[in-house]
Amino acid sequence: MPEKLRPFHIAVLMHLTQSGIVIFTLPRNLAEYFGTNGWLFLVPCIVVSTFNIYLISLVFRLGQGRSVFEIMEQSIPRAVLYPFYGGLAAVWLVFGCMIGKKYVLIFQMLSFPTTNPMVFKLAMDILAFLMITKGIYSISKAATLFFWLSAWMYLLMLWFFPSFRWERLTPFILKGGHDQLKGAMEIYSAFLGYELSILLFPYVNKNKKAMAGVHAGNLYLAVLYISLAIICFGFFSLGQLKKLLYPLLDLLAYIQFPFIERLENLLYGLFLFPVLVTVVMYWWAAQESVRRILPRIKLSLLTFLLIAISYSISFIPKTLDAVGVWITNLGYAVTGIAFGFPVLLLLLLLIQRKGGEVRA
Protein backbone atom coordinates (compact mmCIF):
# COMPACT_ATOMS: atom_id res chain seq x y z
CA MET A 1 0.00 0.00 0.00
CA PRO A 2 1.59 3.36 -1.01
CA GLU A 3 2.41 5.83 1.73
CA LYS A 4 -0.17 8.58 2.28
CA LEU A 5 0.44 12.17 3.34
CA ARG A 6 -0.56 12.79 6.96
CA PRO A 7 -2.66 15.86 7.89
CA PHE A 8 0.26 17.45 9.75
CA HIS A 9 2.55 17.08 6.74
CA ILE A 10 -0.19 18.49 4.49
CA ALA A 11 -0.59 21.49 6.81
CA VAL A 12 3.14 22.18 6.83
CA LEU A 13 3.45 21.65 3.08
CA MET A 14 0.58 24.05 2.31
CA HIS A 15 1.85 26.62 4.81
CA LEU A 16 5.33 26.69 3.26
CA THR A 17 3.89 26.70 -0.27
CA GLN A 18 1.88 29.81 0.62
CA SER A 19 4.82 31.48 2.40
CA GLY A 20 6.43 32.91 -0.69
CA ILE A 21 8.43 36.01 -1.47
CA VAL A 22 5.38 38.29 -1.06
CA ILE A 23 5.86 38.41 2.71
CA PHE A 24 8.71 40.91 2.26
CA THR A 25 6.46 43.51 0.59
CA LEU A 26 3.14 42.66 2.23
CA PRO A 27 3.17 45.38 4.97
CA ARG A 28 4.06 48.08 2.41
CA ASN A 29 1.31 46.96 0.04
CA LEU A 30 -1.23 47.02 2.87
CA ALA A 31 -0.17 50.56 3.82
CA GLU A 32 0.07 51.84 0.26
CA TYR A 33 -3.23 50.48 -1.05
CA PHE A 34 -5.38 50.58 2.10
CA GLY A 35 -3.76 53.25 4.28
CA THR A 36 -4.25 53.42 8.03
CA ASN A 37 -4.80 50.04 9.67
CA GLY A 38 -4.46 48.42 6.26
CA TRP A 39 -3.69 45.14 8.03
CA LEU A 40 -7.46 44.79 8.51
CA PHE A 41 -7.75 43.92 4.82
CA LEU A 42 -6.10 40.59 5.62
CA VAL A 43 -9.33 39.49 7.32
CA PRO A 44 -11.44 39.33 4.11
CA CYS A 45 -8.47 37.67 2.38
CA ILE A 46 -8.58 34.92 5.02
CA VAL A 47 -12.34 34.51 4.54
CA VAL A 48 -12.01 34.28 0.75
CA SER A 49 -9.09 31.81 0.87
CA THR A 50 -10.99 29.67 3.40
CA PHE A 51 -14.02 29.65 1.10
CA ASN A 52 -11.81 28.63 -1.81
CA ILE A 53 -10.38 25.75 0.23
CA TYR A 54 -13.95 24.76 1.08
CA LEU A 55 -14.69 24.52 -2.66
CA ILE A 56 -11.64 22.28 -3.06
CA SER A 57 -12.81 20.11 -0.15
CA LEU A 58 -16.21 19.76 -1.89
CA VAL A 59 -14.40 18.47 -4.98
CA PHE A 60 -12.50 16.02 -2.76
CA ARG A 61 -15.70 14.79 -1.12
CA LEU A 62 -17.92 14.59 -4.21
CA GLY A 63 -15.10 13.06 -6.27
CA GLN A 64 -14.45 10.47 -3.55
CA GLY A 65 -10.77 11.36 -3.47
CA ARG A 66 -10.16 10.70 -7.16
CA SER A 67 -7.51 12.57 -9.12
CA VAL A 68 -8.82 15.80 -10.65
CA PHE A 69 -7.44 14.64 -13.99
CA GLU A 70 -9.50 11.45 -13.80
CA ILE A 71 -12.62 13.48 -12.99
CA MET A 72 -12.14 15.66 -16.07
CA GLU A 73 -11.17 12.82 -18.39
CA GLN A 74 -14.31 10.89 -17.40
CA SER A 75 -16.48 13.55 -19.08
CA ILE A 76 -14.19 15.34 -21.55
CA PRO A 77 -12.00 13.72 -24.26
CA ARG A 78 -8.30 13.86 -23.47
CA ALA A 79 -7.44 15.57 -26.74
CA VAL A 80 -9.73 18.46 -25.82
CA LEU A 81 -8.12 18.70 -22.38
CA TYR A 82 -4.51 18.78 -23.62
CA PRO A 83 -4.45 22.58 -24.27
CA PHE A 84 -5.97 23.11 -20.82
CA TYR A 85 -3.29 20.93 -19.23
CA GLY A 86 -0.65 22.81 -21.18
CA GLY A 87 -2.03 26.17 -20.02
CA LEU A 88 -2.05 25.08 -16.37
CA ALA A 89 1.51 23.80 -16.65
CA ALA A 90 2.74 26.99 -18.32
CA VAL A 91 1.21 29.30 -15.69
CA TRP A 92 2.41 27.23 -12.72
CA LEU A 93 5.89 26.70 -14.22
CA VAL A 94 6.56 30.38 -14.97
CA PHE A 95 4.96 31.58 -11.72
CA GLY A 96 7.28 29.34 -9.68
CA CYS A 97 10.20 30.44 -11.85
CA MET A 98 9.57 34.15 -11.20
CA ILE A 99 9.20 33.63 -7.44
CA GLY A 100 12.61 31.96 -7.41
CA LYS A 101 14.11 34.69 -9.60
CA LYS A 102 12.86 37.44 -7.28
CA TYR A 103 14.34 35.72 -4.23
CA VAL A 104 17.67 35.38 -6.02
CA LEU A 105 17.75 39.02 -7.14
CA ILE A 106 17.11 40.27 -3.59
CA PHE A 107 19.75 37.85 -2.27
CA GLN A 108 22.25 39.16 -4.80
CA MET A 109 21.39 42.78 -3.94
CA LEU A 110 21.91 42.17 -0.22
CA SER A 111 24.95 39.92 -0.14
CA PHE A 112 26.69 39.48 -3.51
CA PRO A 113 26.04 42.58 -5.65
CA THR A 114 28.83 41.79 -8.14
CA THR A 115 27.88 38.14 -8.75
CA ASN A 116 25.70 37.07 -11.65
CA PRO A 117 22.28 36.22 -10.12
CA MET A 118 21.73 33.43 -12.64
CA VAL A 119 24.47 31.45 -10.86
CA PHE A 120 22.36 31.47 -7.68
CA LYS A 121 19.26 30.72 -9.76
CA LEU A 122 20.99 27.68 -11.23
CA ALA A 123 21.88 26.41 -7.75
CA MET A 124 18.28 26.87 -6.62
CA ASP A 125 16.95 25.06 -9.69
CA ILE A 126 19.28 22.11 -9.08
CA LEU A 127 17.98 21.84 -5.50
CA ALA A 128 14.41 22.00 -6.81
CA PHE A 129 15.17 19.32 -9.42
CA LEU A 130 16.54 16.96 -6.75
CA MET A 131 13.44 17.46 -4.60
CA ILE A 132 10.88 17.05 -7.40
CA THR A 133 12.41 13.85 -8.74
CA LYS A 134 12.04 12.26 -5.27
CA GLY A 135 8.25 12.63 -5.40
CA ILE A 136 5.61 14.38 -3.32
CA TYR A 137 6.20 12.26 -0.19
CA SER A 138 9.87 13.26 -0.02
CA ILE A 139 8.91 16.87 -0.79
CA SER A 140 6.53 16.87 2.19
CA LYS A 141 9.20 15.41 4.48
CA ALA A 142 11.74 17.98 3.32
CA ALA A 143 9.14 20.71 3.85
CA THR A 144 8.62 19.51 7.42
CA LEU A 145 12.36 19.72 8.06
CA PHE A 146 12.50 23.21 6.50
CA PHE A 147 9.54 24.25 8.64
CA TRP A 148 11.36 23.40 11.89
CA LEU A 149 14.52 25.09 10.64
CA SER A 150 12.74 28.37 9.85
CA ALA A 151 9.67 28.51 12.13
CA TRP A 152 11.60 29.94 15.08
CA MET A 153 12.27 33.17 13.15
CA TYR A 154 8.71 34.35 13.73
CA LEU A 155 9.47 34.47 17.45
CA LEU A 156 11.75 37.41 16.60
CA MET A 157 8.59 39.52 16.40
CA LEU A 158 8.72 39.61 20.21
CA TRP A 159 11.92 41.68 19.86
CA PHE A 160 9.90 44.66 18.59
CA PHE A 161 7.33 44.89 21.39
CA PRO A 162 9.34 47.51 23.39
CA SER A 163 9.32 49.85 20.34
CA PHE A 164 5.72 49.08 19.39
CA ARG A 165 3.35 52.08 19.71
CA TRP A 166 -0.39 51.51 19.71
CA GLU A 167 -0.98 55.16 18.80
CA ARG A 168 0.63 54.52 15.39
CA LEU A 169 -2.35 52.29 14.53
CA THR A 170 -4.56 55.43 14.82
CA PRO A 171 -8.40 55.36 15.20
CA PHE A 172 -8.83 55.81 11.42
CA ILE A 173 -9.72 52.75 9.38
CA LEU A 174 -8.44 52.29 5.82
CA LYS A 175 -7.75 55.99 5.16
CA GLY A 176 -5.07 57.25 2.76
CA GLY A 177 -4.94 54.35 0.32
CA HIS A 178 -5.52 54.15 -3.43
CA ASP A 179 -6.21 51.61 -6.19
CA GLN A 180 -7.85 49.23 -3.72
CA LEU A 181 -8.98 46.76 -6.40
CA LYS A 182 -5.47 46.36 -7.79
CA GLY A 183 -4.09 46.23 -4.26
CA ALA A 184 -6.61 43.57 -3.25
CA MET A 185 -5.44 41.31 -6.08
CA GLU A 186 -1.77 41.81 -5.24
CA ILE A 187 -2.28 41.27 -1.52
CA TYR A 188 -4.42 38.19 -2.07
CA SER A 189 -1.56 36.62 -4.02
CA ALA A 190 0.22 36.32 -0.65
CA PHE A 191 -2.26 33.54 0.19
CA LEU A 192 -1.85 31.61 -3.06
CA GLY A 193 -0.40 28.14 -2.92
CA TYR A 194 -3.26 26.33 -1.13
CA GLU A 195 -4.91 25.74 -4.54
CA LEU A 196 -2.24 23.12 -5.31
CA SER A 197 -3.84 20.91 -2.65
CA ILE A 198 -6.33 19.97 -5.37
CA LEU A 199 -3.57 17.85 -6.92
CA LEU A 200 -2.86 16.00 -3.66
CA PHE A 201 -6.08 13.93 -3.68
CA PRO A 202 -4.44 10.65 -4.86
CA TYR A 203 -1.75 11.00 -2.18
CA VAL A 204 -3.95 11.45 0.92
CA ASN A 205 -6.35 9.27 2.88
CA LYS A 206 -10.00 9.67 1.93
CA ASN A 207 -11.19 11.32 5.13
CA LYS A 208 -11.95 14.82 6.36
CA LYS A 209 -8.59 15.18 8.14
CA ALA A 210 -6.76 15.62 4.84
CA MET A 211 -8.57 18.86 3.98
CA ALA A 212 -8.43 19.93 7.61
CA GLY A 213 -4.66 19.98 7.14
CA VAL A 214 -5.04 22.48 4.27
CA HIS A 215 -7.27 24.70 6.42
CA ALA A 216 -4.77 24.47 9.30
CA GLY A 217 -1.88 25.53 7.07
CA ASN A 218 -3.88 28.48 5.72
CA LEU A 219 -4.99 29.55 9.21
CA TYR A 220 -1.44 29.40 10.58
CA LEU A 221 -0.23 31.54 7.67
CA ALA A 222 -3.05 34.03 8.33
CA VAL A 223 -2.07 34.37 12.00
CA LEU A 224 1.55 35.02 11.01
CA TYR A 225 0.58 37.59 8.36
CA ILE A 226 -1.71 39.50 10.73
CA SER A 227 0.90 39.44 13.52
CA LEU A 228 3.62 40.69 11.17
CA ALA A 229 1.39 43.39 9.69
CA ILE A 230 0.30 44.70 13.12
CA ILE A 231 3.93 44.78 14.27
CA CYS A 232 4.92 46.77 11.17
CA PHE A 233 2.02 49.21 11.49
CA GLY A 234 2.90 49.78 15.16
CA PHE A 235 6.66 49.92 14.64
CA PHE A 236 6.83 52.20 11.58
CA SER A 237 4.69 55.23 10.86
CA LEU A 238 2.31 54.99 7.90
CA GLY A 239 4.50 57.34 5.86
CA GLN A 240 7.61 55.27 6.56
CA LEU A 241 5.84 52.03 5.74
CA LYS A 242 4.75 53.36 2.35
CA LYS A 243 8.33 54.30 1.44
CA LEU A 244 10.07 51.11 2.56
CA LEU A 245 10.81 48.74 -0.33
CA TYR A 246 11.00 45.60 1.83
CA PRO A 247 9.60 46.42 5.30
CA LEU A 248 10.35 42.96 6.69
CA LEU A 249 14.05 43.34 5.91
CA ASP A 250 14.10 46.82 7.45
CA LEU A 251 12.39 45.39 10.52
CA LEU A 252 14.97 42.63 10.84
CA ALA A 253 17.76 45.21 10.44
CA TYR A 254 16.79 46.64 13.84
CA ILE A 255 17.94 43.43 15.53
CA GLN A 256 21.56 43.95 16.51
CA PHE A 257 24.02 41.86 18.45
CA PRO A 258 27.58 42.85 19.43
CA PHE A 259 29.06 39.72 17.86
CA ILE A 260 27.39 39.88 14.43
CA GLU A 261 26.63 42.56 11.86
CA ARG A 262 23.87 42.78 9.26
CA LEU A 263 21.87 40.00 10.84
CA GLU A 264 19.06 40.60 8.34
CA ASN A 265 21.23 39.19 5.54
CA LEU A 266 21.72 35.97 7.51
CA LEU A 267 18.02 35.72 8.33
CA TYR A 268 17.10 36.39 4.71
CA GLY A 269 19.11 33.31 3.77
CA LEU A 270 16.82 31.20 5.97
CA PHE A 271 13.82 32.36 3.96
CA LEU A 272 15.25 30.22 1.15
CA PHE A 273 13.48 27.23 2.72
CA PRO A 274 9.85 28.40 2.32
CA VAL A 275 10.60 30.02 -1.05
CA LEU A 276 12.21 26.80 -2.31
CA VAL A 277 9.15 24.77 -1.25
CA THR A 278 6.89 27.28 -3.04
CA VAL A 279 8.92 26.95 -6.24
CA VAL A 280 9.10 23.15 -5.96
CA MET A 281 5.34 22.78 -5.45
CA TYR A 282 4.43 24.96 -8.45
CA TRP A 283 6.89 23.05 -10.63
CA TRP A 284 5.63 19.74 -9.30
CA ALA A 285 2.09 20.85 -10.22
CA ALA A 286 3.30 21.76 -13.73
CA GLN A 287 4.95 18.35 -14.02
CA GLU A 288 1.74 16.59 -12.96
CA SER A 289 -0.16 18.42 -15.72
CA VAL A 290 2.38 17.66 -18.45
CA ARG A 291 2.47 13.99 -17.43
CA ARG A 292 -1.16 13.69 -18.55
CA ILE A 293 -0.06 14.83 -22.02
CA LEU A 294 3.18 12.81 -22.13
CA PRO A 295 2.53 9.79 -19.90
CA ARG A 296 5.35 7.66 -21.32
CA ILE A 297 8.21 10.09 -20.84
CA LYS A 298 10.62 9.29 -18.01
CA LEU A 299 9.82 11.37 -14.93
CA SER A 300 13.37 12.63 -14.31
CA LEU A 301 13.73 13.62 -17.98
CA LEU A 302 10.41 15.48 -17.91
CA THR A 303 11.43 17.32 -14.74
CA PHE A 304 14.77 18.24 -16.28
CA LEU A 305 13.12 19.59 -19.44
CA LEU A 306 10.59 21.67 -17.53
CA ILE A 307 13.22 23.17 -15.25
CA ALA A 308 15.50 23.84 -18.24
CA ILE A 309 12.64 25.73 -19.95
CA SER A 310 11.96 27.62 -16.73
CA TYR A 311 15.63 28.52 -16.33
CA SER A 312 15.75 29.84 -19.89
CA ILE A 313 12.66 32.00 -19.30
CA SER A 314 14.19 33.41 -16.11
CA PHE A 315 16.83 35.17 -18.26
CA ILE A 316 14.15 37.46 -19.76
CA PRO A 317 13.33 39.79 -16.83
CA LYS A 318 16.54 41.48 -15.70
CA THR A 319 15.41 43.68 -12.81
CA LEU A 320 13.34 43.34 -9.65
CA ASP A 321 10.71 45.65 -11.11
CA ALA A 322 10.39 43.53 -14.25
CA VAL A 323 10.13 40.34 -12.20
CA GLY A 324 7.51 42.04 -10.01
CA VAL A 325 5.39 42.79 -13.10
CA TRP A 326 5.60 39.13 -14.20
CA ILE A 327 4.60 37.92 -10.73
CA THR A 328 1.69 40.37 -10.55
CA ASN A 329 0.30 39.36 -13.95
CA LEU A 330 0.82 35.64 -13.37
CA GLY A 331 -0.72 36.06 -9.92
CA TYR A 332 -3.96 37.14 -11.60
CA ALA A 333 -3.91 33.95 -13.70
CA VAL A 334 -3.10 31.74 -10.70
CA THR A 335 -5.92 33.36 -8.72
CA GLY A 336 -8.30 32.68 -11.60
CA ILE A 337 -7.18 29.03 -11.66
CA ALA A 338 -7.55 28.77 -7.87
CA PHE A 339 -11.25 29.66 -8.12
CA GLY A 340 -12.16 28.53 -11.62
CA PHE A 341 -10.64 25.03 -11.47
CA PRO A 342 -12.67 23.79 -8.45
CA VAL A 343 -15.85 25.32 -9.89
CA LEU A 344 -15.28 23.52 -13.21
CA LEU A 345 -14.68 20.23 -11.38
CA LEU A 346 -17.79 20.68 -9.24
CA LEU A 347 -19.89 21.23 -12.35
CA LEU A 348 -18.45 18.06 -13.92
CA LEU A 349 -19.05 16.06 -10.74
CA LEU A 350 -22.65 17.26 -10.52
CA ILE A 351 -23.21 16.27 -14.16
CA GLN A 352 -21.59 12.89 -13.52
CA ARG A 353 -23.70 12.30 -10.40
CA LYS A 354 -26.84 13.22 -12.30
CA GLY A 355 -25.91 10.74 -15.00
CA GLY A 356 -24.90 8.09 -12.44
CA GLU A 357 -21.34 8.02 -13.79
CA VAL A 358 -19.41 8.44 -10.52
CA ARG A 359 -17.03 5.56 -10.06
CA ALA A 360 -16.81 3.92 -6.65
C-alpha positions as CSV (number, residue, x, y, z in Angstrom):
1,M,0.0,0.0,0.0
2,P,1.6,3.4,-1.0
3,E,2.4,5.8,1.7
4,K,-0.2,8.6,2.3
5,L,0.4,12.2,3.3
6,R,-0.6,12.8,7.0
7,P,-2.7,15.9,7.9
8,F,0.3,17.4,9.7
9,H,2.6,17.1,6.7
10,I,-0.2,18.5,4.5
11,A,-0.6,21.5,6.8
12,V,3.1,22.2,6.8
13,L,3.4,21.7,3.1
14,M,0.6,24.0,2.3
15,H,1.9,26.6,4.8
16,L,5.3,26.7,3.3
17,T,3.9,26.7,-0.3
18,Q,1.9,29.8,0.6
19,S,4.8,31.5,2.4
20,G,6.4,32.9,-0.7
21,I,8.4,36.0,-1.5
22,V,5.4,38.3,-1.1
23,I,5.9,38.4,2.7
24,F,8.7,40.9,2.3
25,T,6.5,43.5,0.6
26,L,3.1,42.7,2.2
27,P,3.2,45.4,5.0
28,R,4.1,48.1,2.4
29,N,1.3,47.0,0.0
30,L,-1.2,47.0,2.9
31,A,-0.2,50.6,3.8
32,E,0.1,51.8,0.3
33,Y,-3.2,50.5,-1.1
34,F,-5.4,50.6,2.1
35,G,-3.8,53.3,4.3
36,T,-4.2,53.4,8.0
37,N,-4.8,50.0,9.7
38,G,-4.5,48.4,6.3
39,W,-3.7,45.1,8.0
40,L,-7.5,44.8,8.5
41,F,-7.8,43.9,4.8
42,L,-6.1,40.6,5.6
43,V,-9.3,39.5,7.3
44,P,-11.4,39.3,4.1
45,C,-8.5,37.7,2.4
46,I,-8.6,34.9,5.0
47,V,-12.3,34.5,4.5
48,V,-12.0,34.3,0.8
49,S,-9.1,31.8,0.9
50,T,-11.0,29.7,3.4
51,F,-14.0,29.6,1.1
52,N,-11.8,28.6,-1.8
53,I,-10.4,25.7,0.2
54,Y,-13.9,24.8,1.1
55,L,-14.7,24.5,-2.7
56,I,-11.6,22.3,-3.1
57,S,-12.8,20.1,-0.2
58,L,-16.2,19.8,-1.9
59,V,-14.4,18.5,-5.0
60,F,-12.5,16.0,-2.8
61,R,-15.7,14.8,-1.1
62,L,-17.9,14.6,-4.2
63,G,-15.1,13.1,-6.3
64,Q,-14.5,10.5,-3.6
65,G,-10.8,11.4,-3.5
66,R,-10.2,10.7,-7.2
67,S,-7.5,12.6,-9.1
68,V,-8.8,15.8,-10.7
69,F,-7.4,14.6,-14.0
70,E,-9.5,11.4,-13.8
71,I,-12.6,13.5,-13.0
72,M,-12.1,15.7,-16.1
73,E,-11.2,12.8,-18.4
74,Q,-14.3,10.9,-17.4
75,S,-16.5,13.5,-19.1
76,I,-14.2,15.3,-21.6
77,P,-12.0,13.7,-24.3
78,R,-8.3,13.9,-23.5
79,A,-7.4,15.6,-26.7
80,V,-9.7,18.5,-25.8
81,L,-8.1,18.7,-22.4
82,Y,-4.5,18.8,-23.6
83,P,-4.5,22.6,-24.3
84,F,-6.0,23.1,-20.8
85,Y,-3.3,20.9,-19.2
86,G,-0.6,22.8,-21.2
87,G,-2.0,26.2,-20.0
88,L,-2.1,25.1,-16.4
89,A,1.5,23.8,-16.6
90,A,2.7,27.0,-18.3
91,V,1.2,29.3,-15.7
92,W,2.4,27.2,-12.7
93,L,5.9,26.7,-14.2
94,V,6.6,30.4,-15.0
95,F,5.0,31.6,-11.7
96,G,7.3,29.3,-9.7
97,C,10.2,30.4,-11.9
98,M,9.6,34.2,-11.2
99,I,9.2,33.6,-7.4
100,G,12.6,32.0,-7.4
101,K,14.1,34.7,-9.6
102,K,12.9,37.4,-7.3
103,Y,14.3,35.7,-4.2
104,V,17.7,35.4,-6.0
105,L,17.7,39.0,-7.1
106,I,17.1,40.3,-3.6
107,F,19.8,37.9,-2.3
108,Q,22.2,39.2,-4.8
109,M,21.4,42.8,-3.9
110,L,21.9,42.2,-0.2
111,S,25.0,39.9,-0.1
112,F,26.7,39.5,-3.5
113,P,26.0,42.6,-5.7
114,T,28.8,41.8,-8.1
115,T,27.9,38.1,-8.7
116,N,25.7,37.1,-11.6
117,P,22.3,36.2,-10.1
118,M,21.7,33.4,-12.6
119,V,24.5,31.5,-10.9
120,F,22.4,31.5,-7.7
121,K,19.3,30.7,-9.8
122,L,21.0,27.7,-11.2
123,A,21.9,26.4,-7.8
124,M,18.3,26.9,-6.6
125,D,17.0,25.1,-9.7
126,I,19.3,22.1,-9.1
127,L,18.0,21.8,-5.5
128,A,14.4,22.0,-6.8
129,F,15.2,19.3,-9.4
130,L,16.5,17.0,-6.7
131,M,13.4,17.5,-4.6
132,I,10.9,17.0,-7.4
133,T,12.4,13.8,-8.7
134,K,12.0,12.3,-5.3
135,G,8.3,12.6,-5.4
136,I,5.6,14.4,-3.3
137,Y,6.2,12.3,-0.2
138,S,9.9,13.3,0.0
139,I,8.9,16.9,-0.8
140,S,6.5,16.9,2.2
141,K,9.2,15.4,4.5
142,A,11.7,18.0,3.3
143,A,9.1,20.7,3.8
144,T,8.6,19.5,7.4
145,L,12.4,19.7,8.1
146,F,12.5,23.2,6.5
147,F,9.5,24.2,8.6
148,W,11.4,23.4,11.9
149,L,14.5,25.1,10.6
150,S,12.7,28.4,9.9
151,A,9.7,28.5,12.1
152,W,11.6,29.9,15.1
153,M,12.3,33.2,13.1
154,Y,8.7,34.4,13.7
155,L,9.5,34.5,17.4
156,L,11.7,37.4,16.6
157,M,8.6,39.5,16.4
158,L,8.7,39.6,20.2
159,W,11.9,41.7,19.9
160,F,9.9,44.7,18.6
161,F,7.3,44.9,21.4
162,P,9.3,47.5,23.4
163,S,9.3,49.8,20.3
164,F,5.7,49.1,19.4
165,R,3.4,52.1,19.7
166,W,-0.4,51.5,19.7
167,E,-1.0,55.2,18.8
168,R,0.6,54.5,15.4
169,L,-2.3,52.3,14.5
170,T,-4.6,55.4,14.8
171,P,-8.4,55.4,15.2
172,F,-8.8,55.8,11.4
173,I,-9.7,52.7,9.4
174,L,-8.4,52.3,5.8
175,K,-7.7,56.0,5.2
176,G,-5.1,57.3,2.8
177,G,-4.9,54.3,0.3
178,H,-5.5,54.1,-3.4
179,D,-6.2,51.6,-6.2
180,Q,-7.9,49.2,-3.7
181,L,-9.0,46.8,-6.4
182,K,-5.5,46.4,-7.8
183,G,-4.1,46.2,-4.3
184,A,-6.6,43.6,-3.3
185,M,-5.4,41.3,-6.1
186,E,-1.8,41.8,-5.2
187,I,-2.3,41.3,-1.5
188,Y,-4.4,38.2,-2.1
189,S,-1.6,36.6,-4.0
190,A,0.2,36.3,-0.7
191,F,-2.3,33.5,0.2
192,L,-1.9,31.6,-3.1
193,G,-0.4,28.1,-2.9
194,Y,-3.3,26.3,-1.1
195,E,-4.9,25.7,-4.5
196,L,-2.2,23.1,-5.3
197,S,-3.8,20.9,-2.7
198,I,-6.3,20.0,-5.4
199,L,-3.6,17.8,-6.9
200,L,-2.9,16.0,-3.7
201,F,-6.1,13.9,-3.7
202,P,-4.4,10.7,-4.9
203,Y,-1.7,11.0,-2.2
204,V,-3.9,11.5,0.9
205,N,-6.3,9.3,2.9
206,K,-10.0,9.7,1.9
207,N,-11.2,11.3,5.1
208,K,-11.9,14.8,6.4
209,K,-8.6,15.2,8.1
210,A,-6.8,15.6,4.8
211,M,-8.6,18.9,4.0
212,A,-8.4,19.9,7.6
213,G,-4.7,20.0,7.1
214,V,-5.0,22.5,4.3
215,H,-7.3,24.7,6.4
216,A,-4.8,24.5,9.3
217,G,-1.9,25.5,7.1
218,N,-3.9,28.5,5.7
219,L,-5.0,29.5,9.2
220,Y,-1.4,29.4,10.6
221,L,-0.2,31.5,7.7
222,A,-3.1,34.0,8.3
223,V,-2.1,34.4,12.0
224,L,1.6,35.0,11.0
225,Y,0.6,37.6,8.4
226,I,-1.7,39.5,10.7
227,S,0.9,39.4,13.5
228,L,3.6,40.7,11.2
229,A,1.4,43.4,9.7
230,I,0.3,44.7,13.1
231,I,3.9,44.8,14.3
232,C,4.9,46.8,11.2
233,F,2.0,49.2,11.5
234,G,2.9,49.8,15.2
235,F,6.7,49.9,14.6
236,F,6.8,52.2,11.6
237,S,4.7,55.2,10.9
238,L,2.3,55.0,7.9
239,G,4.5,57.3,5.9
240,Q,7.6,55.3,6.6
241,L,5.8,52.0,5.7
242,K,4.7,53.4,2.3
243,K,8.3,54.3,1.4
244,L,10.1,51.1,2.6
245,L,10.8,48.7,-0.3
246,Y,11.0,45.6,1.8
247,P,9.6,46.4,5.3
248,L,10.3,43.0,6.7
249,L,14.0,43.3,5.9
250,D,14.1,46.8,7.5
251,L,12.4,45.4,10.5
252,L,15.0,42.6,10.8
253,A,17.8,45.2,10.4
254,Y,16.8,46.6,13.8
255,I,17.9,43.4,15.5
256,Q,21.6,43.9,16.5
257,F,24.0,41.9,18.4
258,P,27.6,42.9,19.4
259,F,29.1,39.7,17.9
260,I,27.4,39.9,14.4
261,E,26.6,42.6,11.9
262,R,23.9,42.8,9.3
263,L,21.9,40.0,10.8
264,E,19.1,40.6,8.3
265,N,21.2,39.2,5.5
266,L,21.7,36.0,7.5
267,L,18.0,35.7,8.3
268,Y,17.1,36.4,4.7
269,G,19.1,33.3,3.8
270,L,16.8,31.2,6.0
271,F,13.8,32.4,4.0
272,L,15.2,30.2,1.2
273,F,13.5,27.2,2.7
274,P,9.8,28.4,2.3
275,V,10.6,30.0,-1.1
276,L,12.2,26.8,-2.3
277,V,9.2,24.8,-1.3
278,T,6.9,27.3,-3.0
279,V,8.9,26.9,-6.2
280,V,9.1,23.2,-6.0
281,M,5.3,22.8,-5.5
282,Y,4.4,25.0,-8.4
283,W,6.9,23.1,-10.6
284,W,5.6,19.7,-9.3
285,A,2.1,20.9,-10.2
286,A,3.3,21.8,-13.7
287,Q,4.9,18.4,-14.0
288,E,1.7,16.6,-13.0
289,S,-0.2,18.4,-15.7
290,V,2.4,17.7,-18.5
291,R,2.5,14.0,-17.4
292,R,-1.2,13.7,-18.5
293,I,-0.1,14.8,-22.0
294,L,3.2,12.8,-22.1
295,P,2.5,9.8,-19.9
296,R,5.4,7.7,-21.3
297,I,8.2,10.1,-20.8
298,K,10.6,9.3,-18.0
299,L,9.8,11.4,-14.9
300,S,13.4,12.6,-14.3
301,L,13.7,13.6,-18.0
302,L,10.4,15.5,-17.9
303,T,11.4,17.3,-14.7
304,F,14.8,18.2,-16.3
305,L,13.1,19.6,-19.4
306,L,10.6,21.7,-17.5
307,I,13.2,23.2,-15.3
308,A,15.5,23.8,-18.2
309,I,12.6,25.7,-19.9
310,S,12.0,27.6,-16.7
311,Y,15.6,28.5,-16.3
312,S,15.7,29.8,-19.9
313,I,12.7,32.0,-19.3
314,S,14.2,33.4,-16.1
315,F,16.8,35.2,-18.3
316,I,14.2,37.5,-19.8
317,P,13.3,39.8,-16.8
318,K,16.5,41.5,-15.7
319,T,15.4,43.7,-12.8
320,L,13.3,43.3,-9.7
321,D,10.7,45.7,-11.1
322,A,10.4,43.5,-14.3
323,V,10.1,40.3,-12.2
324,G,7.5,42.0,-10.0
325,V,5.4,42.8,-13.1
326,W,5.6,39.1,-14.2
327,I,4.6,37.9,-10.7
328,T,1.7,40.4,-10.5
329,N,0.3,39.4,-13.9
330,L,0.8,35.6,-13.4
331,G,-0.7,36.1,-9.9
332,Y,-4.0,37.1,-11.6
333,A,-3.9,34.0,-13.7
334,V,-3.1,31.7,-10.7
335,T,-5.9,33.4,-8.7
336,G,-8.3,32.7,-11.6
337,I,-7.2,29.0,-11.7
338,A,-7.5,28.8,-7.9
339,F,-11.2,29.7,-8.1
340,G,-12.2,28.5,-11.6
341,F,-10.6,25.0,-11.5
342,P,-12.7,23.8,-8.5
343,V,-15.8,25.3,-9.9
344,L,-15.3,23.5,-13.2
345,L,-14.7,20.2,-11.4
346,L,-17.8,20.7,-9.2
347,L,-19.9,21.2,-12.4
348,L,-18.4,18.1,-13.9
349,L,-19.1,16.1,-10.7
350,L,-22.6,17.3,-10.5
351,I,-23.2,16.3,-14.2
352,Q,-21.6,12.9,-13.5
353,R,-23.7,12.3,-10.4
354,K,-26.8,13.2,-12.3
355,G,-25.9,10.7,-15.0
356,G,-24.9,8.1,-12.4
357,E,-21.3,8.0,-13.8
358,V,-19.4,8.4,-10.5
359,R,-17.0,5.6,-10.1
360,A,-16.8,3.9,-6.6
